[in-house]
């Protein structure tokens, strides 16, 4: 299964010439439903509202529809387990990777959900590097600079 970071979901519902075509190709090849964790869903609600300048707009209804129809999988999280996993990730990687707290929670949620791939464009946050460091596949592929930061 693949875990969708918020920026991946945004690229599905808001056209971005640099990202949306690649996301659409990826989704056409997708076999299993994309996993959208509660944290990503909550972040999407915020981002979609800001981008559409109103709550419950067309994009938000589109995401909700995919989740309700089971095209994508809404992943309720067990917060005690996710926060425990995130704490372990911080202990292991925070001193060497400058990664944000919410990004650590996303990677922990992906792991707790049983995902094998982390879908994210956010190379600035280091979440992609953290995901690769814990042996999740990352899409799109890591840049050379990101690969150099992966901790094994």
Secondary structure as GFF3:
##gff-version 3
##sequence-region A 1 152
A	DSSP	beta_strand	2	4	.	.	.	ID=ss1
A	DSSP	alpha_helix	6	13	.	.	.	ID=ss2
A	DSSP	alpha_helix	20	29	.	.	.	ID=ss3
A	DSSP	beta_strand	34	37	.	.	.	ID=ss4
A	DSSP	alpha_helix	38	52	.	.	.	ID=ss5
A	DSSP	alpha_helix	58	69	.	.	.	ID=ss6
A	DSSP	beta_strand	72	75	.	.	.	ID=ss7
A	DSSP	alpha_helix	79	93	.	.	.	ID=ss8
A	DSSP	alpha_helix	101	112	.	.	.	ID=ss9
A	DSSP	beta_strand	117	119	.	.	.	ID=ss10
A	DSSP	alpha_helix	127	133	.	.	.	ID=ss11
A	DSSP	beta_strand	137	139	.	.	.	ID=ss12
A	DSSP	alpha_helix	144	149	.	.	.	ID=ss13
###
